Amino acid sequence: MQSNRPTALHFSPRILYLSQNPACVQQVLAGEQLSLAAAQPLRDDVSTDEITPIAILTHFDDALGHYPYSGFQAGGVFPIAAGAMRGSGIEVVVAGKRYGKGSSREHSPMAEKLAGVRLVIAESFERIYRQNADNIGLITSTDLSLVPRIAAGEAIAWQELLAGRDALAAAILVQGGLLAFGRTHLANGADLASAAQSAPQTTQPRTLFEKIVARHALATAVTPARPVAGDGAFVRADWRFIHEYYTGMAAHMLHASLGRPLPLNDPASILVFEDHTSYVQESPAHVQGGLVPNVQRMVQAQRSFAADYGLHSYRTLTEDEALRDDGSNVAGISHAMMTERHALPGQLVVGTDSHTTHSGALGCVAFGVGTTDMANAFVTGAVRLTLPQSLRIVLDGALAPGVAAKDVVLHLLAQPFIRAGGGVGKVFEFCGTAIARMGTDERATLTNMTAELGGFCGIVAPDAETVRFLRERRGIEVVLEDWMHSDPGADYAQTIRIDCAAVPAMVASPGDPGNGRPLASITAPLRIDIAYGGSCTAGKREDFVHYHQVLHWAAEHGLKVAPGVQLFLQFGTTAVRDHCAAAGYLDAFERVGARLLQPSCGACGNCGPGGSERADQVTVSAINRNFPGRGGPGSVWLASPATVAASAIAGELISFEELRRRFSH
């Protein structure tokens, strides 16, 4: 940790409090200096969608500094205009719990840093946001006692700013960021060794997660050979993947730092996906903001990078391209494609998306990282993590008819322990009799939405269902190895048991995926304008089985999508689309009046049809998160695929069971 940095840092005493009271925010921006007490209560759950809304992600250079907090909401208003932070002299920002939840976008801390922010203080942070901040040298602290001292002009010692951080995080921050640290300590893989070979073996019971990490751990001069929970470490990934919202930024920082050409480490294990932008011309946020040319520039930056370095690249298809498709084009959402085509039990997968956790359904360790983490991994082969604790989630009992994995995860999200941040940064290991009954697609809904639970990753031990999935979907025979399970007596931070037989059809009210409630608790009719079924969470084959069950029933009863309602169904991958066509599902979808969309992230990222255009519109959506501004300016209710389809037919939020009661003859 040798550095020329000073032993203590001075910050501007003018502090921005992300308060629940917008007047407090506006006062600071107008030049006033408030106390922490005057700014209370602080906003909790400030998401990366609020720090940098999706449309801002088309910028991947210094322009980001114009936009931090441009989506931040307090009291129903947006008190921080674009450009308000840059040049303001504000260096310290203070907020409440679970700061930076949501997407893995490094654009958020980068926008803050480029606007002049040097320190973010919050009661707690989401794992990916904080690691991204470390990687670019943006300091974060959970010590609110620093606030009055900074306001009084006191210098704060590095030792205090780094309190509670693991040794690797501290070393990266003192070095000024991960790329500088990597140049000093990782040397393009030259001093990396397999910790599995160099460390002594242990007979201590371990979780499946711990076993996989141990097999991929890299020993360096600054990390332990056999890391334990809380340690910073580096691991080798079997697969590294990136998509178009990150590649331009990664290429920009790498070329600026290392020049051309880049010495990429094992380029055959790097995959590049174009999975967000094929419908951007139908995104009101992008069209009205004049951002489509920025998107095209961003996409071209990725295509150029992939071509320059010979990387395997997947593209999503426009509708025109799909009409001409002879079946040879393979495309889809990155993390869904990883499960369908690449990830295997026991592997370690990293991607620049918080929903990389999707592939944990196959019994591998899969987690999201930010741009700098991926850029460093491209050239060193080393992926940074802080070894987390594990939670054991025991799902027992048989799900009631009409209840699916999405309902289970919305129920879990609503539990007080999770709402209070108990899952932040932890591994969610799903097991139990309900898991044994679930197909891999349904398991993937749980591991995918581990991102919303605040977790590091989700994992299900591979079993006969995993072998079946890989044989039937991918045509490969996999023999599971004896070690691919958690040992009896393995250490868990906590065990959570859910009686799945008691889980009802669920929804999450607008604003946060944690706002879960039984659908039956909504007694007054709640009209909807848009129903969207798709995304990585709900664009899988089994999800389309649920859509079809509802919509086939509706078509057979002469029902269509309710007047004034739009129903969008978007395939997660071309393989899902082709299966639906072969199974005869498309007829029912077309008979009820659904619009079918080619594979893309689409409305989930406010990047295409299915998002709202006005604040008064109400959407019911099968996507994974409904943070403010996500999916457009309207209100977004989260629900299972069956509930989304049923609601589209009824024109109001409703379960399939209630729809049948209402319209059966």
Sequence and secondary structure as in RCSB ss.txt:
>XXXX:A:sequence
MQSNRPTALHFSPRILYLSQNPACVQQVLAGEQLSLAAAQPLRDDVSTDEITPIAILTHFDDALGHYPYSGFQAG
GVFPIAAGAMRGSGIEVVVAGKRYGKGSSREHSPMAEKLAGVRLVIAESFERIYRQNADNIGLITSTDLSLVPRI
AAGEAIAWQELLAGRDALAAAILVQGGLLAFGRTHLANGADLASAAQSAPQTTQPRTLFEKIVARHALATAVTPA
RPVAGDGAFVRADWRFIHEYYTGMAAHMLHASLGRPLPLNDPASILVFEDHTSYVQESPAHVQGGLVPNVQRMVQ
AQRSFAADYGLHSYRTLTEDEALRDDGSNVAGISHAMMTERHALPGQLVVGTDSHTTHSGALGCVAFGVGTTDMA
NAFVTGAVRLTLPQSLRIVLDGALAPGVAAKDVVLHLLAQPFIRAGGGVGKVFEFCGTAIARMGTDERATLTNMT
AELGGFCGIVAPDAETVRFLRERRGIEVVLEDWMHSDPGADYAQTIRIDCAAVPAMVASPGDPGNGRPLASITAP
LRIDIAYGGSCTAGKREDFVHYHQVLHWAAEHGLKVAPGVQLFLQFGTTAVRDHCAAAGYLDAFERVGARLLQPS
CGACGNCGPGGSERADQVTVSAINRNFPGRGGPGSVWLASPATVAASAIAGELISFEELRRRFSH
>XXXX:A:secstr
   SS SEE   S EEE BSSHHHHHHHHTT    HHHH SB S  BHHHHS GGGGG  SGGGGG TTTT  BT
TB    TTSSTTS   EEEE SSBTBS   THHHHHHHHTT  EEEES B HHHHHHHHHHT EEE  TTHHHHH
HTT  EEHHHHTTT  HHHHHHHHHTSHHHHHHHHTGGGTT EEHHHHS    S   HHHHHHHHHEEEBTTB S
S  TT EEEEE SEEEEEHHHHHHHHHHHHHHH SS   S GGGEEEEE S TTGGG HHHHHTT HHHHHHHHH
HHHHHHHHHT EEEE   HHHHHT  S    B HHHHIIIII  TT EEEESSGGGGGGGGGTSEEEE  HHHHH
HHHHH EEEEE   EEEEEEES   TT  HHHHHHHHHTSHHHHTTTTTT EEEEESHHHHHS HHHHHHHHHTH
HHHT SEEEE   HHHHHHHHHHH       TT S  TT   SEEEEEEGGG   EEE TT TT EEEGGG  S 
 B SEEEE HHHH SHHHHHHHHHHHHHHHHTT  S TT EEEEE SBHHHHHHHHHHT HHHHHHHT EEE SS
 GGGGT STTS SSTT EEEE SS   TTTTSSSEEEEE HHHHHHHHHHTBS  HHHHHHHH  
